[in-house]
Structure formats: C-alpha cells, structure tokens
Amino acid sequence: MSQLNKLQFSWQDYLIFATSLTIPLAIGVFFFFYKRQQQSTDSLLVGDRSLNVIVVAMSLIVSMLNGIFIIGLTAEIHYHGVKMTYMAFAAVTVVVFFAHTFVPRYHHMQVTSAYEVRL
C-alpha cells in the first residue's frame, strides 16, 4: 500500500475543518441579521475610520500571512536558498514606503480602495 493511500482525513480533521468554516460563517450571519440596521456602509467597510492602529495592523498581517504564503515561502527558500532573503527585504521596504506615502493620502481623501482614486 502506498503512502498516498494512507493519507486520509480522520473524523478529528473533519471536525477541525468544519469548525474553522462554521465559526466565521456564524459571526458573519450574526452581524448580518443583528447589526445590519445599526450600521452605515462607511461603518461596515472602514469602521467609521476610527479603528485602533493595532487592530488594522493585525488585520493586514493576517491577510498577508495566509497558509499558501507560509507553505510557499518555505518551499521557495528550500528551492532557491538565501536568494529569497532579498525578496523579504524588498517586501518590507515596499510595505514601509507605501505605508508612509499612499496610506495617509488615501485616508485624507476618505476613499475605501485605490480604485476610487481618479488622477
């Protein structure tokens, strides 16, 4: 019997997978039905522009550090070696640059996304 045939989900794996899908779905359904009348569109999309910096930073970090990134980055480092360090330095440099140049301008213009900006 090959090793590939041995790799199957057990009931614990299905339980964790279902839980990881059910909890965010339940939160979304709750806020859709319970808080929908109390929130404006601006409140829903950008939190009335009054969110804490730590909360926004954590949201951005979680958005960037997903499973594909973590698995893919380690595989790329294994394949390409130390050259991938340059990519990490470039990513940090670009994030710092955009955080200091574009984000304050977008915040001042009261836009939700870069697609709303007209030159």
Secondary structure, 3 states (H helix, E strand, C coil): CCHHHHCCCCHHHHHHHHHHHHHHHHHHHHHHHHCHHHCCHHHHHHHHHCCCHHHHHHHHHHHHCCHHHHHHHHHHHHHHHHHHHHHHHHHHHHHHHHHHHHHHHHHHHCCCCHHHCCC
